[in-house]
């Protein structure tokens, strides 16, 4: 039975509302030093065909040998996806011809994958959360790469990627919008990076998505799906879903039908175009690979791996909310990358955790995004930012002075405490000095005094004048208290 459609997710067509249905096949390159069935290097960026063994090149008589680390990485990922780990799985040959597939088949897993059903909890917006079911995760070898821009008449083949281990993570058709699709891939990539099982670098091709899109009238069964192949950025995934859904709606509303096919997304033109008719499983003539025995391990193998896993994003987020008292949205932002979460904890430890979250998210992340840095290359360290938070908490500097201090630390570096001393940035807390400034402003502006007494919201003008006269160093609370007392409001 279909779950009721969410009205806010529906797309308006010329003849009524439509619901998008999306399922994803994510190809995640396993983080390992060598390939799935050979000892060749997996390093990115080598000269063409410099990381190729005789197995990868499919030379006669060469036999595959399973890389145990790749098996461990797949199991770790399965645990991270709260999925069923299958103690027995088999490798199959998926037969198809492609110039950069030297064997003429791909070693994959078909009927018996290493990981079964699981789930990913996804924060779509600060107030909306969905659960996307995982159908399976199986291991397979990557193909090589055809190069068409080296010669006007010939294509070349680079087999460096041939045989690299991939995890294909297949979701259930639980996604209902482009926004949900982007959020799902973002969360899945975060989990993989926390686990250390895939680096998630989409620009290097180590995480790619095949996006299955169909549309239907609310409450109806599933429509015919089209697969958008090899989408390599989260932004493009969202665009591909939107564009393909509208293409299908247009065809159906004109009385046509959708052909099940594989398509490519062209971001420059903002369209999908037909690549080939969609193959079914029988087209690949799967059969068990005769060179590989079934893969078997026991529960103790799984438990050993589970014991050494890091704290994962959902658990870390719950702990941040519980231990540091920060809001769900802030905690979600902080745990999105493991390095960001570690940075925040270093700042928050033993300090005002909410203030620390505010400074990390708003000031630091805002500046990092603006200038194209990531947290690892941040010009301001956790110790430096922690010192700024301490100086505010101790009343040595105000929030305004803290922003000026942050700017100095960002551009010049240095110890925040020493900078406050050497540059005379301390907040004025001497009530005598503040009172003198308040008295001077009141004496010079009798008309404003009368206005403020009639309309207390005018107090802000006086606060601004006092802060200006003291170079922004007066304690704002002291200024407010003194003004209220002297103006009688």
C-alpha positions as CSV (number, residue, x, y, z in Angstrom):
1,X,0.0,0.0,0.0
2,X,1.4,3.4,-1.0
3,X,2.0,6.0,1.7
4,X,-0.1,9.2,1.3
5,X,1.8,11.8,-0.9
6,X,3.1,14.9,0.9
7,X,1.3,17.8,-0.7
8,X,4.3,20.1,-0.3
9,X,6.4,17.7,-2.4
10,X,4.0,17.5,-5.4
11,X,4.8,19.1,-8.7
12,X,2.0,21.0,-10.5
13,X,1.5,19.9,-14.1
14,X,-0.9,21.3,-16.7
15,X,-3.5,18.5,-15.8
16,X,-3.0,18.2,-12.0
17,X,-0.4,17.2,-9.4
18,X,2.4,14.7,-9.8
19,X,4.6,12.9,-7.3
20,X,8.3,12.3,-8.0
21,X,9.7,8.9,-7.0
22,X,13.5,8.5,-6.8
23,X,15.8,5.6,-6.0
24,X,19.6,5.8,-6.0
25,X,22.4,3.6,-6.8
26,X,25.6,5.1,-5.3
27,X,28.9,3.8,-6.5
28,X,31.4,4.5,-3.7
29,X,35.1,3.7,-4.3
30,X,36.4,1.7,-1.3
31,X,39.3,3.3,0.6
32,X,42.0,0.8,0.2
33,X,45.6,0.8,-0.9
34,X,45.2,-1.9,-3.5
35,X,42.4,-3.1,-5.8
36,X,39.6,-5.6,-5.1
37,X,41.3,-8.6,-6.8
38,X,44.9,-7.5,-7.4
39,X,47.8,-5.8,-5.6
40,X,47.9,-2.8,-8.0
41,X,47.7,0.7,-6.4
42,X,44.5,2.7,-6.2
43,X,46.2,6.1,-6.0
44,X,44.4,8.8,-7.9
45,X,46.2,10.8,-10.6
46,X,48.9,8.4,-11.8
47,X,50.1,8.4,-15.5
48,X,47.7,6.4,-17.7
49,X,48.1,2.6,-17.2
50,X,50.7,3.0,-14.5
51,X,48.6,1.2,-11.8
52,X,47.7,-1.9,-13.7
53,X,48.5,-5.5,-12.9
54,X,48.2,-8.5,-15.2
55,X,44.9,-9.3,-13.5
56,X,43.5,-5.8,-14.2
57,X,44.5,-6.1,-17.8
58,X,42.8,-9.5,-18.0
59,X,45.8,-11.4,-19.3
60,X,45.2,-15.1,-20.0
61,X,45.5,-17.3,-17.0
62,X,45.4,-14.5,-14.4
63,X,43.2,-15.3,-11.4
64,X,41.5,-12.8,-9.0
65,X,42.4,-12.9,-5.3
66,X,40.0,-11.2,-2.9
67,X,41.5,-8.2,-1.0
68,X,40.5,-8.7,2.7
69,X,40.6,-5.0,3.5
70,X,37.9,-4.3,0.9
71,X,35.7,-6.9,2.5
72,X,36.2,-5.3,5.9
73,X,35.4,-1.8,4.5
74,X,32.1,-3.2,3.0
75,X,31.2,-4.7,6.4
76,X,32.0,-1.5,8.2
77,X,29.8,0.4,5.8
78,X,27.0,-2.1,6.3
79,X,27.2,-1.6,10.1
80,X,27.2,2.1,9.7
81,X,24.0,1.8,7.6
82,X,22.4,-0.3,10.3
83,X,22.1,-3.0,7.7
84,X,21.9,-6.8,7.7
85,X,25.4,-8.3,7.2
86,X,25.3,-11.5,5.2
87,X,27.9,-14.0,6.5
88,X,27.8,-15.7,3.1
89,X,27.9,-13.9,-0.2
90,X,29.0,-14.8,-3.8
91,X,30.7,-13.1,-6.7
92,X,29.1,-13.2,-10.1
93,X,30.2,-12.3,-13.6
94,X,28.1,-9.5,-15.2
95,X,28.7,-9.8,-18.9
96,X,28.7,-6.8,-21.2
97,X,31.1,-5.4,-23.8
98,X,32.8,-2.0,-23.2
99,X,36.2,-0.9,-24.6
100,X,37.6,-0.1,-21.1
101,X,36.4,-3.4,-19.6
102,X,39.2,-5.7,-20.7
103,X,37.7,-9.0,-19.4
104,X,34.4,-8.6,-21.3
105,X,32.7,-9.0,-17.9
106,X,32.6,-7.3,-14.5
107,X,33.0,-9.2,-11.3
108,X,30.1,-8.1,-9.1
109,X,27.5,-9.5,-6.7
110,X,24.0,-10.3,-7.8
111,X,21.8,-12.7,-5.9
112,X,23.9,-12.8,-2.7
113,X,25.3,-9.4,-1.8
114,X,27.6,-8.9,1.3
115,X,25.1,-6.4,2.9
116,X,21.3,-6.6,2.9
117,X,18.6,-4.1,4.1
118,X,19.5,-1.0,6.2
119,X,18.5,2.6,6.5
120,X,19.7,6.2,6.5
121,X,18.1,8.9,8.6
122,X,18.2,12.2,6.6
123,X,17.7,15.8,7.8
124,X,16.1,17.4,4.8
125,X,15.5,20.8,6.5
126,X,15.9,21.9,10.1
127,X,12.3,20.7,10.7
128,X,12.0,17.8,8.4
129,X,13.5,14.3,8.7
130,X,13.0,11.3,6.5
131,X,14.2,7.7,6.6
132,X,15.5,6.2,3.3
133,X,15.7,2.4,3.2
134,X,18.8,0.7,1.9
135,X,18.0,-2.3,-0.4
136,X,21.5,-3.7,-0.5
137,X,25.2,-3.0,-0.7
138,X,27.4,-5.2,-3.0
139,X,31.0,-5.2,-4.0
140,X,32.2,-5.0,-7.6
141,X,35.2,-3.9,-9.6
142,X,35.3,-0.6,-11.5
143,X,36.0,-0.4,-15.2
144,X,38.8,1.6,-16.8
145,X,38.3,4.9,-18.5
146,X,38.1,5.8,-22.2
147,X,39.8,9.0,-23.3
148,X,38.4,10.7,-26.3
149,X,40.3,14.0,-26.2
150,X,43.9,12.9,-26.9
151,X,43.6,12.4,-30.6
152,X,41.3,13.6,-33.4
153,X,41.0,10.1,-34.8
154,X,41.6,7.6,-31.9
155,X,40.3,6.8,-28.5
156,X,42.6,5.7,-25.7
157,X,42.0,3.5,-22.7
158,X,43.4,4.1,-19.2
159,X,43.1,1.0,-17.0
160,X,44.3,2.6,-13.8
161,X,40.8,2.5,-12.4
162,X,40.1,-1.0,-13.7
163,X,39.6,-3.4,-10.8
164,X,39.3,-0.7,-8.1
165,X,36.8,-1.9,-5.5
166,X,33.4,-0.2,-5.5
167,X,30.5,-0.5,-3.1
168,X,27.2,-0.1,-4.9
169,X,24.7,1.1,-2.3
170,X,21.2,0.7,-3.6
171,X,18.4,2.7,-1.9
172,X,14.7,1.9,-1.9
173,X,12.4,4.3,-3.9
174,X,11.8,6.4,-0.8
175,X,12.9,9.8,-2.1
176,X,10.2,12.3,-3.2
177,X,12.0,15.4,-4.3
178,X,15.2,16.9,-5.6
179,X,15.9,18.4,-2.2
180,X,15.5,15.0,-0.5
181,X,17.8,13.4,-3.1
182,X,20.6,16.0,-2.4
183,X,20.1,15.6,1.4
184,X,20.3,11.8,1.1
185,X,23.6,11.7,-0.8
186,X,25.0,14.4,1.5
187,X,24.2,12.3,4.6
188,X,25.4,9.0,3.0
189,X,28.7,10.7,2.0
190,X,29.1,11.9,5.6
191,X,28.6,8.4,7.0
192,X,31.2,7.0,4.6
193,X,33.7,9.6,5.5
194,X,33.2,9.1,9.2
195,X,33.7,5.4,8.7
196,X,36.8,6.0,6.5
197,X,35.4,3.5,3.9
198,X,35.2,6.0,1.0
199,X,36.7,9.5,0.8
200,X,33.6,10.8,-1.0
201,X,35.5,13.0,-3.5
202,X,33.0,13.3,-6.2
203,X,35.3,15.5,-8.3
204,X,37.7,12.6,-8.5
205,X,35.0,10.1,-9.3
206,X,35.2,8.2,-6.1
207,X,31.5,8.8,-5.4
208,X,29.0,8.7,-8.3
209,X,25.3,8.3,-8.5
210,X,22.9,6.6,-10.8
211,X,19.6,8.3,-10.2
212,X,16.4,6.4,-11.0
213,X,13.4,8.8,-11.6
214,X,9.8,8.1,-12.2
215,X,6.6,10.1,-11.7
216,X,3.0,9.2,-10.8
217,X,-0.3,10.6,-9.8
218,X,-0.6,10.8,-6.0
219,X,-1.8,7.4,-4.6
220,X,-1.1,5.5,-7.8
221,X,1.5,2.6,-8.3
222,X,5.1,3.2,-9.4
223,X,5.6,4.7,-12.9
224,X,8.2,3.6,-15.5
225,X,11.6,4.8,-14.3
226,X,14.5,6.2,-16.2
227,X,18.1,5.9,-14.9
228,X,20.3,9.0,-15.0
229,X,23.8,7.6,-15.2
230,X,27.0,8.7,-13.4
231,X,25.9,12.0,-11.9
232,X,29.0,13.3,-10.2
233,X,28.0,16.3,-7.9
234,X,25.3,16.8,-5.3
235,X,24.0,19.9,-7.0
236,X,23.7,18.1,-10.4
237,X,21.8,15.2,-8.7
238,X,19.2,17.7,-7.6
239,X,19.0,19.3,-11.0
240,X,18.8,15.9,-12.8
241,X,15.9,14.8,-10.6
242,X,14.0,18.1,-11.3
243,X,14.7,18.1,-15.1
244,X,13.9,14.4,-15.7
245,X,10.7,14.6,-13.6
246,X,9.4,17.5,-15.7
247,X,10.4,15.8,-18.9
248,X,8.4,12.7,-18.0
249,X,5.4,14.8,-16.8
250,X,5.3,16.7,-20.1
251,X,5.3,13.4,-22.1
252,X,2.5,11.8,-19.9
253,X,0.4,14.9,-20.0
254,X,0.6,14.9,-23.8
255,X,-0.7,11.3,-23.9
256,X,2.6,9.6,-24.4
257,X,4.3,6.9,-22.4
258,X,7.8,6.7,-20.8
259,X,10.4,4.3,-22.2
260,X,12.5,2.6,-19.6
261,X,16.0,3.7,-20.6
262,X,19.4,5.0,-19.4
263,X,19.9,8.7,-19.8
264,X,22.7,11.2,-19.2
265,X,22.3,14.6,-17.5
266,X,23.9,17.5,-19.4
267,X,24.3,20.3,-16.8
268,X,25.3,22.9,-19.4
269,X,22.0,22.5,-21.2
270,X,20.0,21.6,-18.2
271,X,18.5,18.5,-19.8
272,X,18.7,14.7,-19.9
273,X,19.3,12.8,-23.1
274,X,18.9,9.2,-24.1
275,X,22.0,7.0,-23.8
276,X,20.6,3.5,-24.4
277,X,17.6,1.3,-23.6
278,X,17.7,0.1,-20.0
279,X,19.0,-3.4,-19.6
280,X,17.4,-5.9,-17.3
281,X,19.3,-8.4,-15.2
282,X,18.9,-11.2,-17.7
283,X,20.6,-9.1,-20.4
284,X,23.8,-9.4,-18.4
285,X,23.7,-13.2,-18.2
286,X,24.9,-13.3,-14.6
287,X,26.5,-16.5,-13.4
288,X,28.7,-17.3,-10.4
289,X,32.4,-16.5,-11.0
290,X,34.1,-19.9,-11.3
291,X,37.4,-18.4,-10.1
292,X,36.1,-17.2,-6.7
293,X,34.7,-19.3,-3.9
294,X,31.7,-18.0,-1.9
295,X,32.8,-15.4,0.6
296,X,32.2,-16.6,4.2
297,X,32.9,-15.2,7.6
298,X,31.4,-15.5,11.1
299,X,29.8,-13.1,13.5
300,X,33.0,-12.7,15.5
301,X,34.6,-11.1,12.4
302,X,31.7,-8.6,12.2
303,X,31.8,-7.9,16.0
304,X,35.6,-7.2,15.8
305,X,35.0,-4.6,13.1
306,X,32.0,-3.0,14.9
307,X,34.0,-2.6,18.1
308,X,36.6,-0.4,16.4
309,X,34.1,1.9,14.5
310,X,34.2,5.6,15.3
311,X,31.2,7.4,16.8
312,X,28.9,8.0,13.8
313,X,27.1,11.3,12.8
314,X,23.6,10.4,14.3
315,X,25.1,9.3,17.6
316,X,27.5,12.3,17.7
317,X,24.6,14.7,17.0
318,X,22.5,13.2,19.8
319,X,25.5,13.5,22.2
320,X,26.2,17.2,21.2
321,X,22.5,18.1,21.9
322,X,22.5,16.2,25.2
323,X,26.0,17.2,26.6
324,X,26.4,20.7,25.1
325,X,22.7,21.7,25.1
326,X,22.8,22.9,21.5
327,X,19.9,22.9,19.1
328,X,19.3,20.0,16.7
329,X,20.0,22.1,13.6
330,X,23.3,23.5,15.1
331,X,24.4,20.0,16.1
332,X,23.6,18.7,12.6
333,X,25.8,21.5,11.0
334,X,28.6,20.7,13.4
335,X,28.7,16.9,12.8
336,X,28.3,17.1,8.9
337,X,32.1,16.6,8.7
338,X,34.1,14.7,11.2
339,X,36.9,17.3,11.2
340,X,34.3,20.1,12.0
341,X,32.9,18.1,14.9
342,X,36.3,17.5,16.3
343,X,37.1,21.3,15.9
344,X,33.9,22.3,17.7
345,X,34.6,19.9,20.6
346,X,38.1,21.3,21.0
347,X,36.6,24.8,21.2
348,X,33.6,23.9,23.5
349,X,35.5,21.7,26.0
350,X,35.2,23.4,29.4
351,X,33.6,26.5,27.9
352,X,30.2,28.0,27.2
353,X,29.2,25.4,24.6
354,X,26.4,27.4,23.1
355,X,28.6,30.4,22.6
356,X,31.3,28.2,21.1
357,X,28.7,26.7,18.7
358,X,27.6,30.2,17.6
359,X,31.2,31.3,16.9
360,X,32.2,28.1,15.1
361,X,29.0,28.0,12.9
362,X,28.4,31.7,12.2
363,X,31.8,33.4,12.3
364,X,34.2,30.6,11.4
365,X,32.2,28.5,9.0
366,X,30.8,31.7,7.4
367,X,34.3,33.0,6.8
368,X,35.6,29.6,5.6
369,X,32.8,29.3,3.1
370,X,33.2,32.8,1.8
371,X,37.0,32.4,1.2
372,X,36.9,28.8,-0.1
373,X,38.7,27.2,2.9
374,X,37.7,24.0,4.6
375,X,38.1,23.4,8.4
376,X,41.4,21.6,7.9
377,X,43.0,24.7,6.4
378,X,41.3,27.2,8.7
379,X,43.6,30.2,9.5
380,X,42.1,30.3,13.0
381,X,42.8,27.3,15.2
382,X,40.5,25.7,17.8
383,X,42.8,27.0,20.5
384,X,42.7,30.6,19.1
385,X,38.9,30.5,18.8
386,X,38.6,29.0,22.3
387,X,40.6,31.9,23.7
388,X,38.3,34.4,22.0
389,X,35.3,32.7,23.6
390,X,37.1,32.8,27.0
391,X,37.8,36.5,26.7
392,X,34.1,37.2,26.0
393,X,32.9,34.9,28.9
394,X,35.4,36.7,31.3
395,X,34.0,40.1,30.3
396,X,37.5,41.2,29.0
397,X,36.1,42.0,25.6
398,X,32.6,42.6,24.2
399,X,31.0,40.7,21.3
400,X,31.8,43.6,19.0
401,X,35.4,43.7,20.0
402,X,35.6,39.9,19.7
403,X,34.6,40.3,16.0
404,X,37.5,42.8,15.5
405,X,39.8,40.4,17.3
406,X,38.7,37.4,15.2
407,X,39.5,39.5,12.0
408,X,43.1,40.2,13.3
409,X,43.6,36.5,14.2
410,X,42.3,35.4,10.8
411,X,44.6,37.7,8.8
412,X,47.7,38.0,11.1
413,X,47.5,35.1,13.5
414,X,48.7,35.5,17.1
415,X,47.6,34.7,20.6
416,X,44.2,36.4,21.2
417,X,45.1,37.3,24.9
418,X,48.3,38.9,23.9
419,X,46.7,40.8,21.1
420,X,44.0,42.2,23.4
421,X,46.8,43.5,25.8
422,X,49.2,44.9,23.2
423,X,46.5,46.6,21.1
424,X,44.5,48.0,23.9
425,X,41.3,46.1,23.0
426,X,40.1,45.4,26.6
427,X,36.5,46.2,27.3
428,X,36.0,49.3,29.6
429,X,34.3,48.0,32.7
430,X,35.3,50.9,35.0
431,X,31.9,52.4,35.7
432,X,33.5,55.8,36.5
433,X,34.9,56.1,33.0
434,X,31.6,54.9,31.4
435,X,29.6,57.2,33.7
436,X,31.7,60.2,32.5
437,X,30.9,59.3,28.8
438,X,27.2,58.9,29.6
439,X,27.0,62.2,31.4
440,X,28.7,64.0,28.5
441,X,26.3,62.6,26.0
442,X,23.2,63.4,28.1
443,X,24.5,67.0,28.7
444,X,25.1,67.6,25.0
445,X,21.7,66.3,23.9
446,X,18.8,67.7,26.1
447,X,16.3,67.4,23.2
448,X,17.1,63.7,22.8
449,X,16.8,63.2,26.6
450,X,13.2,64.5,26.5
451,X,12.4,62.2,23.5
452,X,13.9,59.2,25.3
453,X,11.9,59.9,28.4
454,X,8.7,60.0,26.3
455,X,9.7,57.1,24.1
456,X,12.1,54.6,25.9
457,X,13.0,52.9,22.6
458,X,15.2,56.0,22.0
459,X,17.6,54.5,24.5
460,X,19.4,52.7,21.7
461,X,20.5,56.0,20.2
462,X,22.2,56.9,23.5
463,X,23.9,53.5,23.8
464,X,25.3,53.9,20.3
465,X,26.7,57.3,21.1
466,X,28.4,56.1,24.3
467,X,29.9,53.1,22.5
468,X,31.1,55.4,19.8
469,X,32.8,57.7,22.3
470,X,34.5,54.8,24.1
471,X,35.7,53.2,20.8
472,X,33.3,50.3,21.2
473,X,35.0,49.2,24.4
474,X,32.4,50.1,27.0
475,X,30.6,47.2,28.6
476,X,27.2,47.3,26.9
477,X,25.3,46.1,29.9
478,X,26.9,48.8,32.1
479,X,26.0,51.4,29.5
480,X,22.4,50.3,29.4
481,X,22.0,50.2,33.2
482,X,23.6,53.7,33.7
483,X,21.5,55.3,31.0
484,X,18.3,53.8,32.3
485,X,19.1,55.2,35.8
486,X,20.2,58.6,34.6
487,X,17.3,59.1,32.2
488,X,14.7,57.7,34.6
489,X,13.3,55.0,32.3
